[in-house]
């Protein structure tokens, strides 16, 4: 996969992209990441890339001319162009999986108040938000998206099936609690269901714990989760009892 990043702050990216899993993905040629300085495409000698909103308003906008010039010069329209924006489609595991199947992604990191709408319409294929909050710029969001997507590319992690299962199950539930060796830690022990080598019992416990964790932390996910009749009845029982018997 090739990832092009267009930003006003190219110095934001070298260290993260050389570290840990992302660094190995680059060095092992699973991904190629190229960072472009948008200021190089300013249309005046002062390097101006922003302007006040036409008709008034607070904040500054990235001008459309530098963005369009950058896309044209580098041929970025050949890739799938994403603008990191607070009002975009929320990044979740399903979206990360879809993006991991693409060969070329282009990320535009906004700044100031945002980007002139004409640049969005001309250059951007998709807008993505990493959460319901506002950042000072699109650079941190770009790194979040890159990390979420790159780890799903086969070969980046040693265990691809583990990468696909992390945090969210295929059926939409949150992941279950995980434990290391069965030693007591501050008065707590590893659950008995995990001991003894009964794999069916272990999986049944993990499934119930994933369901419980999802019910407690993200009940909104249960509407789209793939649950059988017994699991639906269990959720209904928790709801009626106020989750007092979730153990």
C-alpha positions as a Markdown table, in Angstrom:
| # | Residue | x | y | z |
|---|---|---|---|---|
| 1 | Unk | 0.0 | 0.0 | 0.0 |
| 2 | Unk | 1.1 | 3.5 | -0.8 |
| 3 | Unk | 0.0 | 6.4 | 1.6 |
| 4 | Unk | 0.5 | 10.0 | 0.6 |
| 5 | Unk | 0.1 | 12.6 | 3.4 |
| 6 | Unk | -0.5 | 16.2 | 2.5 |
| 7 | Unk | 0.1 | 18.5 | 5.5 |
| 8 | Unk | 1.4 | 21.9 | 6.6 |
| 9 | Unk | 3.6 | 20.2 | 9.2 |
| 10 | Unk | 5.6 | 17.4 | 7.6 |
| 11 | Unk | 7.9 | 17.3 | 10.6 |
| 12 | Unk | 5.0 | 15.7 | 12.6 |
| 13 | Unk | 5.4 | 12.3 | 10.9 |
| 14 | Unk | 8.9 | 11.0 | 10.7 |
| 15 | Unk | 9.3 | 9.7 | 14.3 |
| 16 | Unk | 6.0 | 7.8 | 14.5 |
| 17 | Unk | 6.5 | 6.3 | 11.0 |
| 18 | Unk | 9.9 | 5.0 | 12.1 |
| 19 | Unk | 8.7 | 3.4 | 15.3 |
| 20 | Unk | 7.3 | 0.0 | 16.3 |
| 21 | Unk | 4.9 | -1.8 | 14.0 |
| 22 | Unk | 4.6 | 1.2 | 11.6 |
| 23 | Unk | 8.4 | 1.4 | 11.3 |
| 24 | Unk | 8.6 | -2.3 | 10.5 |
| 25 | Unk | 5.8 | -2.1 | 8.0 |
| 26 | Unk | 7.8 | 0.6 | 6.2 |
| 27 | Unk | 11.1 | -1.2 | 6.4 |
| 28 | Unk | 9.6 | -4.5 | 5.3 |
| 29 | Unk | 8.0 | -2.8 | 2.3 |
| 30 | Unk | 4.4 | -3.5 | 3.3 |
| 31 | Unk | 3.7 | 0.2 | 3.0 |
| 32 | Unk | 5.3 | 3.2 | 1.4 |
| 33 | Unk | 4.5 | 6.5 | 3.1 |
| 34 | Unk | 5.3 | 9.8 | 1.4 |
| 35 | Unk | 4.8 | 13.2 | 3.2 |
| 36 | Unk | 4.2 | 16.3 | 1.1 |
| 37 | Unk | 4.4 | 19.9 | 2.4 |
| 38 | Unk | 1.3 | 21.8 | 1.2 |
| 39 | Unk | 3.1 | 25.1 | 1.6 |
| 40 | Unk | 5.2 | 24.3 | -1.5 |
| 41 | Unk | 2.1 | 24.8 | -3.5 |
| 42 | Unk | 1.2 | 28.3 | -2.2 |
| 43 | Unk | 0.4 | 30.7 | -5.1 |
| 44 | Unk | 2.3 | 33.7 | -3.7 |
| 45 | Unk | 5.9 | 34.4 | -2.6 |
| 46 | Unk | 4.9 | 34.5 | 1.1 |
| 47 | Unk | 3.7 | 30.9 | 1.1 |
| 48 | Unk | 0.2 | 31.8 | 2.0 |
| 49 | Unk | -2.1 | 28.8 | 2.1 |
| 50 | Unk | -5.0 | 30.1 | 4.3 |
| 51 | Unk | -7.6 | 32.9 | 4.0 |
| 52 | Unk | -10.5 | 34.2 | 6.0 |
| 53 | Unk | -14.0 | 32.7 | 5.2 |
| 54 | Unk | -15.7 | 34.7 | 2.5 |
| 55 | Unk | -18.6 | 36.6 | 3.9 |
| 56 | Unk | -17.1 | 36.7 | 7.4 |
| 57 | Unk | -16.8 | 34.2 | 10.2 |
| 58 | Unk | -14.2 | 33.1 | 12.7 |
| 59 | Unk | -11.1 | 31.2 | 11.9 |
| 60 | Unk | -9.1 | 30.6 | 8.7 |
| 61 | Unk | -9.5 | 28.1 | 5.9 |
| 62 | Unk | -7.1 | 26.3 | 3.7 |
| 63 | Unk | -7.3 | 27.9 | 0.3 |
| 64 | Unk | -8.4 | 25.7 | -2.7 |
| 65 | Unk | -5.6 | 26.7 | -5.0 |
| 66 | Unk | -2.7 | 25.0 | -3.1 |
| 67 | Unk | -4.7 | 21.9 | -2.6 |
| 68 | Unk | -5.7 | 21.6 | -6.2 |
| 69 | Unk | -2.1 | 22.4 | -7.4 |
| 70 | Unk | -0.7 | 19.7 | -5.1 |
| 71 | Unk | -3.2 | 17.1 | -6.4 |
| 72 | Unk | -2.5 | 18.0 | -10.0 |
| 73 | Unk | 1.3 | 18.1 | -9.7 |
| 74 | Unk | 1.6 | 14.8 | -7.8 |
| 75 | Unk | -1.3 | 12.9 | -9.5 |
| 76 | Unk | -2.9 | 12.2 | -6.2 |
| 77 | Unk | -6.3 | 11.7 | -7.8 |
| 78 | Unk | -5.1 | 8.2 | -8.7 |
| 79 | Unk | -5.4 | 7.3 | -5.1 |
| 80 | Unk | -8.4 | 7.3 | -2.7 |
| 81 | Unk | -8.3 | 10.8 | -1.2 |
| 82 | Unk | -9.4 | 11.2 | 2.4 |
| 83 | Unk | -9.9 | 14.5 | 4.2 |
| 84 | Unk | -9.5 | 14.1 | 8.0 |
| 85 | Unk | -12.5 | 16.1 | 9.3 |
| 86 | Unk | -14.5 | 16.2 | 12.5 |
| 87 | Unk | -17.7 | 16.0 | 10.4 |
| 88 | Unk | -16.6 | 13.0 | 8.4 |
| 89 | Unk | -17.6 | 9.3 | 8.6 |
| 90 | Unk | -16.5 | 7.9 | 11.9 |
| 91 | Unk | -13.5 | 5.6 | 11.7 |
| 92 | Unk | -14.4 | 2.2 | 13.1 |
| 93 | Unk | -13.0 | -1.3 | 12.6 |
| 94 | Unk | -15.2 | -2.0 | 9.6 |
| 95 | Unk | -14.0 | 1.1 | 7.8 |
| 96 | Unk | -10.4 | 0.3 | 8.7 |
| 97 | Unk | -10.8 | -3.1 | 7.1 |
| 98 | Unk | -12.2 | -1.6 | 4.0 |
| 99 | Unk | -9.4 | 0.9 | 3.7 |
| 100 | Unk | -6.8 | -1.8 | 4.3 |
| 101 | Unk | -7.9 | -3.4 | 1.0 |
| 102 | Unk | -6.9 | -0.3 | -1.0 |
| 103 | Unk | -3.6 | 0.0 | -2.8 |
| 104 | Unk | -3.3 | 3.8 | -2.6 |
| 105 | Unk | -4.6 | 6.2 | 0.1 |
| 106 | Unk | -4.1 | 10.0 | 0.1 |
| 107 | Unk | -4.6 | 11.9 | 3.4 |
| 108 | Unk | -5.3 | 15.6 | 3.5 |
| 109 | Unk | -4.6 | 17.0 | 7.0 |
| 110 | Unk | -6.7 | 20.1 | 7.6 |
| 111 | Unk | -5.8 | 22.9 | 9.8 |
| 112 | Unk | -7.3 | 26.2 | 11.0 |
| 113 | Unk | -11.1 | 26.2 | 10.5 |
| 114 | Unk | -10.9 | 23.6 | 7.8 |
| 115 | Unk | -10.6 | 23.5 | 4.0 |
| 116 | Unk | -12.4 | 25.5 | 1.3 |
| 117 | Unk | -15.4 | 23.6 | 0.1 |
| 118 | Unk | -14.2 | 23.8 | -3.5 |
| 119 | Unk | -11.1 | 21.9 | -2.6 |
| 120 | Unk | -13.2 | 19.2 | -1.0 |
| 121 | Unk | -15.4 | 18.8 | -4.0 |
| 122 | Unk | -12.5 | 18.8 | -6.5 |
| 123 | Unk | -10.0 | 16.6 | -4.7 |
| 124 | Unk | -11.6 | 14.5 | -1.9 |
| 125 | Unk | -13.3 | 11.2 | -2.2 |
| 126 | Unk | -14.2 | 10.6 | 1.4 |
| 127 | Unk | -14.1 | 12.5 | 4.7 |
| 128 | Unk | -13.2 | 10.6 | 7.9 |
| 129 | Unk | -13.4 | 11.5 | 11.6 |
| 130 | Unk | -11.5 | 9.7 | 14.3 |
| 131 | Unk | -14.0 | 10.7 | 17.0 |
| 132 | Unk | -16.5 | 13.2 | 18.2 |
| 133 | Unk | -14.0 | 15.8 | 19.3 |
| 134 | Unk | -12.0 | 18.6 | 17.7 |
| 135 | Unk | -8.2 | 18.4 | 17.2 |
| 136 | Unk | -5.8 | 21.3 | 16.4 |
| 137 | Unk | -5.1 | 19.7 | 13.0 |
| 138 | Unk | -5.5 | 16.6 | 11.0 |
| 139 | Unk | -2.0 | 15.2 | 11.7 |
| 140 | Unk | -2.9 | 13.2 | 14.8 |
| 141 | Unk | -6.0 | 11.9 | 13.1 |
| 142 | Unk | -3.9 | 10.8 | 10.1 |
| 143 | Unk | -1.6 | 8.8 | 12.3 |
| 144 | Unk | -4.6 | 7.1 | 14.0 |
| 145 | Unk | -6.1 | 6.2 | 10.7 |
| 146 | Unk | -2.7 | 4.9 | 9.4 |
| 147 | Unk | -2.1 | 2.8 | 12.5 |
| 148 | Unk | -5.7 | 1.3 | 12.4 |
| 149 | Unk | -5.4 | 0.4 | 8.7 |
| 150 | Unk | -1.8 | -0.7 | 8.3 |
| 151 | Unk | -2.0 | -3.3 | 11.1 |
| 152 | Unk | -4.7 | -5.1 | 9.1 |
| 153 | Unk | -2.5 | -5.5 | 6.0 |
| 154 | Unk | -1.3 | -9.2 | 5.8 |
| 155 | Unk | 2.3 | -9.6 | 6.9 |
| 156 | Unk | 2.5 | -6.5 | 9.1 |
| 157 | Unk | 1.6 | -8.4 | 12.2 |
| 158 | Unk | 2.8 | -11.9 | 12.9 |
| 159 | Unk | -0.7 | -13.2 | 13.5 |
| 160 | Unk | -3.1 | -11.8 | 11.0 |
| 161 | Unk | -6.1 | -13.5 | 12.5 |
| 162 | Unk | -5.3 | -11.9 | 15.8 |
| 163 | Unk | -5.1 | -8.5 | 14.2 |
| 164 | Unk | -8.6 | -9.0 | 12.7 |
| 165 | Unk | -10.0 | -10.0 | 16.1 |
| 166 | Unk | -8.4 | -7.4 | 18.3 |
| 167 | Unk | -10.8 | -5.1 | 20.2 |
| 168 | Unk | -13.8 | -6.0 | 18.0 |
| 169 | Unk | -15.2 | -9.4 | 17.1 |
| 170 | Unk | -16.4 | -10.1 | 13.6 |
| 171 | Unk | -19.9 | -10.2 | 15.0 |
| 172 | Unk | -19.7 | -6.6 | 16.3 |
| 173 | Unk | -18.9 | -7.2 | 20.0 |
| 174 | Unk | -16.1 | -5.7 | 22.0 |
| 175 | Unk | -13.3 | -7.9 | 22.9 |
| 176 | Unk | -13.3 | -10.0 | 26.1 |
| 177 | Unk | -10.9 | -9.6 | 29.0 |
| 178 | Unk | -7.5 | -11.3 | 28.6 |
| 179 | Unk | -5.2 | -12.7 | 31.2 |
| 180 | Unk | -1.6 | -13.9 | 31.4 |
| 181 | Unk | -0.4 | -16.8 | 33.5 |
| 182 | Unk | -2.8 | -17.9 | 36.3 |
| 183 | Unk | -1.0 | -16.3 | 39.3 |
| 184 | Unk | -2.8 | -14.3 | 41.9 |
| 185 | Unk | -2.3 | -10.6 | 41.5 |
| 186 | Unk | -3.4 | -8.2 | 44.3 |
| 187 | Unk | -6.0 | -10.7 | 45.6 |
| 188 | Unk | -7.4 | -11.5 | 42.2 |
| 189 | Unk | -7.1 | -14.7 | 40.3 |
| 190 | Unk | -7.5 | -15.8 | 36.7 |
| 191 | Unk | -11.1 | -17.0 | 36.2 |
| 192 | Unk | -11.6 | -20.7 | 36.8 |
| 193 | Unk | -13.2 | -21.1 | 33.3 |
| 194 | Unk | -9.8 | -20.4 | 31.7 |
| 195 | Unk | -8.0 | -23.2 | 33.6 |
| 196 | Unk | -8.0 | -26.9 | 32.8 |
| 197 | Unk | -7.5 | -26.8 | 29.1 |
| 198 | Unk | -11.2 | -27.1 | 28.1 |
| 199 | Unk | -11.2 | -25.0 | 24.9 |
| 200 | Unk | -14.9 | -25.1 | 24.5 |
| 201 | Unk | -15.4 | -23.8 | 28.1 |
| 202 | Unk | -12.8 | -21.1 | 27.5 |
| 203 | Unk | -14.4 | -19.9 | 24.3 |
| 204 | Unk | -17.9 | -19.9 | 25.9 |
| 205 | Unk | -16.5 | -17.8 | 28.8 |
| 206 | Unk | -14.9 | -15.4 | 26.5 |
| 207 | Unk | -18.0 | -15.0 | 24.4 |
| 208 | Unk | -20.1 | -14.3 | 27.5 |
| 209 | Unk | -17.5 | -11.8 | 28.8 |
| 210 | Unk | -17.4 | -10.0 | 25.4 |
| 211 | Unk | -21.2 | -9.8 | 25.4 |
| 212 | Unk | -21.1 | -8.5 | 29.0 |
| 213 | Unk | -18.4 | -5.9 | 28.2 |
| 214 | Unk | -20.3 | -4.7 | 25.2 |
| 215 | Unk | -23.5 | -4.4 | 27.2 |
| 216 | Unk | -21.8 | -2.4 | 29.9 |
| 217 | Unk | -19.6 | -0.1 | 27.8 |
| 218 | Unk | -21.1 | 0.1 | 24.3 |
| 219 | Unk | -24.7 | -1.1 | 24.3 |
| 220 | Unk | -25.3 | 0.7 | 21.0 |
| 221 | Unk | -23.2 | -1.9 | 19.3 |
| 222 | Unk | -25.6 | -4.7 | 20.3 |
| 223 | Unk | -28.2 | -3.5 | 17.8 |
| 224 | Unk | -26.0 | -4.7 | 15.0 |
| 225 | Unk | -24.3 | -7.6 | 16.7 |
| 226 | Unk | -24.7 | -11.2 | 15.5 |
| 227 | Unk | -26.3 | -12.7 | 18.6 |
| 228 | Unk | -28.2 | -16.0 | 18.9 |
| 229 | Unk | -31.5 | -16.4 | 20.8 |
| 230 | Unk | -29.9 | -17.3 | 24.1 |
| 231 | Unk | -27.6 | -14.3 | 24.0 |
| 232 | Unk | -30.5 | -12.0 | 23.2 |
| 233 | Unk | -32.4 | -13.4 | 26.1 |
| 234 | Unk | -29.4 | -12.8 | 28.3 |
| 235 | Unk | -29.2 | -9.1 | 27.3 |
| 236 | Unk | -32.9 | -8.7 | 27.9 |
| 237 | Unk | -32.4 | -10.2 | 31.4 |
| 238 | Unk | -29.6 | -7.8 | 32.2 |
| 239 | Unk | -31.7 | -4.9 | 31.0 |
| 240 | Unk | -34.7 | -5.9 | 33.2 |
| 241 | Unk | -32.5 | -6.4 | 36.2 |
| 242 | Unk | -30.3 | -3.3 | 35.7 |
| 243 | Unk | -27.3 | -5.5 | 35.0 |
| 244 | Unk | -27.2 | -6.6 | 38.6 |
| 245 | Unk | -26.7 | -10.3 | 37.6 |
| 246 | Unk | -24.2 | -9.9 | 34.8 |
| 247 | Unk | -21.9 | -12.3 | 36.5 |
